[in-house]
Amino acid sequence: MKRVIALAILLSLIGQSQALPSGIGDRANDGCLCHGGSDDTTVVNLSGLPETYNSSVQYNLTLTIESPVESNEVQGGFRVIISQGELIGEGWQVMDGGYTHTVEINDRRQWEAVWVAPEADDELATFLIHGNAVNGNGNANGDEWNSLSVAIPGVNYTGDVTAPDISGKEVTGIQIAVGAIGVIALLSLAFYAIKD
């Protein structure tokens, strides 16, 4: 009976560490931390944004992830959090207050969307974007991610134009230690579950 319980725990924990090809919610608000720290060789770009936005205007955007990670059937994903307006894109979905990819569009590293600017043109619209370039092996090994932060003022906005802070989103030594302890615990459970 103890083996069955240990095996059940092991299998439930392994399920928590798999890839999320159908998108990710607020677990990724600080970045794709399950894929390690951000990597400067991976570049996230959002083109099509204006210098200042006009009320309710639709802007055609292109989100691109450039990375040396090998491209396969599954290539990448994203998490986009905006403060103002709405994003509309084929295969884009809203999850936990942000936008993310679906399984239908994780086969690329470039996505199109329309940003519908807010009605009020005296606001500051901020975009926080995390892009993940994946190698398609179903786990975090060999994947790379990075972030982009942008602020777009409305034409009648009068305050400071400050993009969201993306510094300090790296995996810390304590997080690595906790992860290592978790792996050791998983291996111990696996050994206990299968030993005679």
Short mmCIF file of the C-alpha atoms (twelve columns), coordinates in Angstrom:
data_MODEL
# 
_entry.id   MODEL 
# 
loop_
_atom_site.group_PDB 
_atom_site.id 
_atom_site.type_symbol 
_atom_site.label_atom_id 
_atom_site.label_alt_id 
_atom_site.label_comp_id 
_atom_site.label_asym_id 
_atom_site.label_seq_id 
_atom_site.Cartn_x 
_atom_site.Cartn_y 
_atom_site.Cartn_z 
_atom_site.pdbx_PDB_model_num 
ATOM 1   C CA . MET A 1   0.000   0.000  0.000   1 
ATOM 2   C CA . LYS A 2   2.872   2.375  0.810   1 
ATOM 3   C CA . ARG A 3   4.278   1.812  -2.690  1 
ATOM 4   C CA . VAL A 4   0.966   2.737  -4.294  1 
ATOM 5   C CA . ILE A 5   0.775   5.955  -2.266  1 
ATOM 6   C CA . ALA A 6   4.398   6.847  -3.045  1 
ATOM 7   C CA . LEU A 7   3.861   6.158  -6.752  1 
ATOM 8   C CA . ALA A 8   0.680   8.272  -6.787  1 
ATOM 9   C CA . ILE A 9   2.526   11.187 -5.183  1 
ATOM 10  C CA . LEU A 10  5.399   10.817 -7.635  1 
ATOM 11  C CA . LEU A 11  3.110   10.789 -10.659 1 
ATOM 12  C CA . SER A 12  1.174   13.840 -9.457  1 
ATOM 13  C CA . LEU A 13  4.409   15.793 -8.922  1 
ATOM 14  C CA . ILE A 14  5.810   14.829 -12.316 1 
ATOM 15  C CA . GLY A 15  2.620   16.102 -13.943 1 
ATOM 16  C CA . GLN A 16  3.283   19.540 -12.433 1 
ATOM 17  C CA . SER A 17  6.635   19.886 -14.221 1 
ATOM 18  C CA . GLN A 18  5.563   19.262 -17.804 1 
ATOM 19  C CA . ALA A 19  5.337   21.753 -20.635 1 
ATOM 20  C CA . LEU A 20  2.251   23.934 -21.132 1 
ATOM 21  C CA . PRO A 21  1.681   23.921 -24.904 1 
ATOM 22  C CA . SER A 22  -1.861  25.274 -24.547 1 
ATOM 23  C CA . GLY A 23  -0.836  28.482 -22.761 1 
ATOM 24  C CA . ILE A 24  0.035   29.658 -19.277 1 
ATOM 25  C CA . GLY A 25  -1.769  31.772 -16.728 1 
ATOM 26  C CA . ASP A 26  -0.584  33.964 -13.889 1 
ATOM 27  C CA . ARG A 27  2.201   31.520 -12.960 1 
ATOM 28  C CA . ALA A 28  4.140   33.302 -15.714 1 
ATOM 29  C CA . ASN A 29  3.422   36.886 -14.641 1 
ATOM 30  C CA . ASP A 30  7.080   37.219 -13.588 1 
ATOM 31  C CA . GLY A 31  8.436   35.334 -16.598 1 
ATOM 32  C CA . CYS A 32  8.830   31.774 -17.772 1 
ATOM 33  C CA . LEU A 33  10.582  30.803 -14.533 1 
ATOM 34  C CA . CYS A 34  9.894   27.097 -14.990 1 
ATOM 35  C CA . HIS A 35  12.351  27.340 -17.896 1 
ATOM 36  C CA . GLY A 36  15.168  28.756 -15.765 1 
ATOM 37  C CA . GLY A 37  16.387  32.354 -15.817 1 
ATOM 38  C CA . SER A 38  15.913  34.718 -18.695 1 
ATOM 39  C CA . ASP A 39  18.493  34.518 -21.469 1 
ATOM 40  C CA . ASP A 40  19.859  37.526 -23.358 1 
ATOM 41  C CA . THR A 41  20.357  35.476 -26.532 1 
ATOM 42  C CA . THR A 42  16.565  35.318 -26.789 1 
ATOM 43  C CA . VAL A 43  14.985  38.614 -27.854 1 
ATOM 44  C CA . VAL A 44  11.308  39.515 -27.543 1 
ATOM 45  C CA . ASN A 45  10.035  42.223 -29.896 1 
ATOM 46  C CA . LEU A 46  6.610   43.839 -30.269 1 
ATOM 47  C CA . SER A 47  6.280   45.933 -33.420 1 
ATOM 48  C CA . GLY A 48  3.373   48.106 -34.528 1 
ATOM 49  C CA . LEU A 49  2.852   50.119 -31.358 1 
ATOM 50  C CA . PRO A 50  2.518   53.891 -31.795 1 
ATOM 51  C CA . GLU A 51  4.580   56.492 -29.902 1 
ATOM 52  C CA . THR A 52  1.270   57.720 -28.443 1 
ATOM 53  C CA . TYR A 53  -2.127  56.105 -28.885 1 
ATOM 54  C CA . ASN A 54  -5.431  57.642 -29.947 1 
ATOM 55  C CA . SER A 55  -8.783  56.744 -28.407 1 
ATOM 56  C CA . SER A 56  -10.205 53.362 -29.514 1 
ATOM 57  C CA . VAL A 57  -7.864  53.053 -32.523 1 
ATOM 58  C CA . GLN A 58  -6.873  49.555 -33.614 1 
ATOM 59  C CA . TYR A 59  -3.136  48.930 -34.033 1 
ATOM 60  C CA . ASN A 60  -1.772  45.883 -35.882 1 
ATOM 61  C CA . LEU A 61  0.971   44.270 -33.810 1 
ATOM 62  C CA . THR A 62  3.549   41.567 -34.416 1 
ATOM 63  C CA . LEU A 63  5.061   39.709 -31.463 1 
ATOM 64  C CA . THR A 64  8.349   38.006 -32.340 1 
ATOM 65  C CA . ILE A 65  10.758  35.825 -30.380 1 
ATOM 66  C CA . GLU A 66  14.244  35.565 -31.875 1 
ATOM 67  C CA . SER A 67  16.379  32.818 -30.356 1 
ATOM 68  C CA . PRO A 68  19.158  30.361 -31.171 1 
ATOM 69  C CA . VAL A 69  17.007  27.547 -29.731 1 
ATOM 70  C CA . GLU A 70  16.439  24.909 -32.398 1 
ATOM 71  C CA . SER A 71  13.011  25.108 -34.046 1 
ATOM 72  C CA . ASN A 72  10.841  21.992 -34.044 1 
ATOM 73  C CA . GLU A 73  7.136   21.236 -34.257 1 
ATOM 74  C CA . VAL A 74  6.517   23.165 -31.029 1 
ATOM 75  C CA . GLN A 75  8.519   26.390 -31.103 1 
ATOM 76  C CA . GLY A 76  7.349   28.916 -28.557 1 
ATOM 77  C CA . GLY A 77  4.797   30.634 -26.415 1 
ATOM 78  C CA . PHE A 78  4.076   33.888 -24.654 1 
ATOM 79  C CA . ARG A 79  2.383   35.652 -21.768 1 
ATOM 80  C CA . VAL A 80  1.267   39.264 -22.322 1 
ATOM 81  C CA . ILE A 81  -0.134  41.485 -19.577 1 
ATOM 82  C CA . ILE A 82  -1.556  44.866 -20.579 1 
ATOM 83  C CA . SER A 83  -2.935  47.639 -18.401 1 
ATOM 84  C CA . GLN A 84  -5.210  49.302 -20.960 1 
ATOM 85  C CA . GLY A 85  -7.119  48.263 -24.041 1 
ATOM 86  C CA . GLU A 86  -7.675  44.806 -25.494 1 
ATOM 87  C CA . LEU A 87  -5.691  42.358 -27.629 1 
ATOM 88  C CA . ILE A 88  -7.378  40.307 -30.338 1 
ATOM 89  C CA . GLY A 89  -5.462  37.640 -32.209 1 
ATOM 90  C CA . GLU A 90  -6.167  34.316 -33.870 1 
ATOM 91  C CA . GLY A 91  -5.217  31.623 -31.384 1 
ATOM 92  C CA . TRP A 92  -4.737  34.141 -28.557 1 
ATOM 93  C CA . GLN A 93  -6.651  33.523 -25.345 1 
ATOM 94  C CA . VAL A 94  -7.249  35.318 -22.053 1 
ATOM 95  C CA . MET A 95  -6.045  33.380 -19.035 1 
ATOM 96  C CA . ASP A 96  -5.805  34.724 -15.467 1 
ATOM 97  C CA . GLY A 97  -5.955  38.360 -16.535 1 
ATOM 98  C CA . GLY A 98  -3.363  38.127 -19.315 1 
ATOM 99  C CA . TYR A 99  -3.032  36.882 -22.880 1 
ATOM 100 C CA . THR A 100 -1.312  33.669 -23.913 1 
ATOM 101 C CA . HIS A 101 -0.966  31.285 -26.833 1 
ATOM 102 C CA . THR A 102 -3.061  28.218 -27.544 1 
ATOM 103 C CA . VAL A 103 -1.842  24.847 -28.777 1 
ATOM 104 C CA . GLU A 104 -2.898  25.864 -32.308 1 
ATOM 105 C CA . ILE A 105 -0.282  28.644 -32.464 1 
ATOM 106 C CA . ASN A 106 2.669   27.275 -30.460 1 
ATOM 107 C CA . ASP A 107 4.245   26.045 -33.712 1 
ATOM 108 C CA . ARG A 108 5.872   29.423 -34.410 1 
ATOM 109 C CA . ARG A 109 7.776   32.294 -32.856 1 
ATOM 110 C CA . GLN A 110 5.861   35.110 -34.511 1 
ATOM 111 C CA . TRP A 111 2.245   36.052 -33.817 1 
ATOM 112 C CA . GLU A 112 -0.105  38.732 -35.136 1 
ATOM 113 C CA . ALA A 113 -2.692  40.582 -33.039 1 
ATOM 114 C CA . VAL A 114 -4.680  43.796 -32.954 1 
ATOM 115 C CA . TRP A 115 -4.450  46.096 -29.960 1 
ATOM 116 C CA . VAL A 116 -7.644  48.089 -29.473 1 
ATOM 117 C CA . ALA A 117 -6.541  51.184 -27.568 1 
ATOM 118 C CA . PRO A 118 -8.668  52.284 -24.610 1 
ATOM 119 C CA . GLU A 119 -11.389 54.874 -25.062 1 
ATOM 120 C CA . ALA A 120 -9.724  57.223 -22.588 1 
ATOM 121 C CA . ASP A 121 -6.719  58.844 -24.278 1 
ATOM 122 C CA . ASP A 122 -5.305  60.302 -21.065 1 
ATOM 123 C CA . GLU A 123 -4.054  56.949 -19.722 1 
ATOM 124 C CA . LEU A 124 -0.698  55.167 -19.815 1 
ATOM 125 C CA . ALA A 125 -0.940  51.744 -21.464 1 
ATOM 126 C CA . THR A 126 1.734   49.297 -20.330 1 
ATOM 127 C CA . PHE A 127 2.705   45.992 -21.926 1 
ATOM 128 C CA . LEU A 128 4.641   43.293 -20.081 1 
ATOM 129 C CA . ILE A 129 5.592   40.458 -22.436 1 
ATOM 130 C CA . HIS A 130 7.348   37.179 -21.654 1 
ATOM 131 C CA . GLY A 131 8.376   35.110 -24.670 1 
ATOM 132 C CA . ASN A 132 9.593   31.523 -24.495 1 
ATOM 133 C CA . ALA A 133 11.537  29.836 -27.305 1 
ATOM 134 C CA . VAL A 134 11.180  26.091 -26.847 1 
ATOM 135 C CA . ASN A 135 12.895  23.132 -28.487 1 
ATOM 136 C CA . GLY A 136 9.820   20.892 -28.467 1 
ATOM 137 C CA . ASN A 137 11.146  18.136 -26.179 1 
ATOM 138 C CA . GLY A 138 8.247   18.552 -23.722 1 
ATOM 139 C CA . ASN A 139 10.314  19.834 -20.796 1 
ATOM 140 C CA . ALA A 140 12.241  22.973 -19.859 1 
ATOM 141 C CA . ASN A 141 15.690  21.581 -20.754 1 
ATOM 142 C CA . GLY A 142 17.201  23.615 -23.600 1 
ATOM 143 C CA . ASP A 143 14.470  26.270 -23.722 1 
ATOM 144 C CA . GLU A 144 15.191  30.003 -23.444 1 
ATOM 145 C CA . TRP A 145 13.016  32.991 -22.576 1 
ATOM 146 C CA . ASN A 146 13.188  36.716 -22.118 1 
ATOM 147 C CA . SER A 147 10.921  39.676 -21.434 1 
ATOM 148 C CA . LEU A 148 9.968   43.026 -22.897 1 
ATOM 149 C CA . SER A 149 8.339   45.950 -21.114 1 
ATOM 150 C CA . VAL A 150 6.755   48.888 -22.975 1 
ATOM 151 C CA . ALA A 151 4.746   51.973 -22.003 1 
ATOM 152 C CA . ILE A 152 2.576   53.863 -24.522 1 
ATOM 153 C CA . PRO A 153 0.909   57.107 -23.391 1 
ATOM 154 C CA . GLY A 154 -2.397  58.341 -24.724 1 
ATOM 155 C CA . VAL A 155 -2.242  61.619 -26.673 1 
ATOM 156 C CA . ASN A 156 -3.631  63.518 -23.643 1 
ATOM 157 C CA . TYR A 157 -1.604  61.707 -20.961 1 
ATOM 158 C CA . THR A 158 0.408   64.136 -18.809 1 
ATOM 159 C CA . GLY A 159 2.244   61.916 -16.295 1 
ATOM 160 C CA . ASP A 160 5.543   60.062 -16.305 1 
ATOM 161 C CA . VAL A 161 6.001   57.410 -18.986 1 
ATOM 162 C CA . THR A 162 7.450   54.426 -17.151 1 
ATOM 163 C CA . ALA A 163 7.374   50.844 -18.389 1 
ATOM 164 C CA . PRO A 164 6.820   47.995 -15.889 1 
ATOM 165 C CA . ASP A 165 9.975   46.812 -14.113 1 
ATOM 166 C CA . ILE A 166 11.293  43.499 -15.403 1 
ATOM 167 C CA . SER A 167 14.538  43.428 -13.459 1 
ATOM 168 C CA . GLY A 168 14.998  40.883 -10.718 1 
ATOM 169 C CA . LYS A 169 13.000  38.186 -12.497 1 
ATOM 170 C CA . GLU A 170 15.890  35.744 -12.480 1 
ATOM 171 C CA . VAL A 171 15.899  32.402 -10.748 1 
ATOM 172 C CA . THR A 172 17.594  32.870 -7.380  1 
ATOM 173 C CA . GLY A 173 20.009  30.556 -5.618  1 
ATOM 174 C CA . ILE A 174 17.313  29.680 -3.090  1 
ATOM 175 C CA . GLN A 175 14.901  28.725 -5.907  1 
ATOM 176 C CA . ILE A 176 17.584  26.494 -7.434  1 
ATOM 177 C CA . ALA A 177 18.235  24.873 -4.046  1 
ATOM 178 C CA . VAL A 178 14.514  24.237 -3.495  1 
ATOM 179 C CA . GLY A 179 14.283  22.776 -6.995  1 
ATOM 180 C CA . ALA A 180 17.258  20.491 -6.339  1 
ATOM 181 C CA . ILE A 181 15.691  19.301 -3.084  1 
ATOM 182 C CA . GLY A 182 12.459  18.641 -4.973  1 
ATOM 183 C CA . VAL A 183 14.269  16.569 -7.601  1 
ATOM 184 C CA . ILE A 184 16.039  14.568 -4.893  1 
ATOM 185 C CA . ALA A 185 12.696  13.991 -3.162  1 
ATOM 186 C CA . LEU A 186 11.135  12.828 -6.449  1 
ATOM 187 C CA . LEU A 187 13.993  10.445 -7.107  1 
ATOM 188 C CA . SER A 188 13.739  9.103  -3.556  1 
ATOM 189 C CA . LEU A 189 10.008  8.518  -3.968  1 
ATOM 190 C CA . ALA A 190 10.601  6.809  -7.295  1 
ATOM 191 C CA . PHE A 191 13.247  4.544  -5.780  1 
ATOM 192 C CA . TYR A 192 10.994  3.695  -2.845  1 
ATOM 193 C CA . ALA A 193 8.017   3.024  -5.126  1 
ATOM 194 C CA . ILE A 194 9.839   0.592  -7.403  1 
ATOM 195 C CA . LYS A 195 12.236  -1.175 -5.032  1 
ATOM 196 C CA . ASP A 196 11.456  -4.773 -4.109  1 
# 
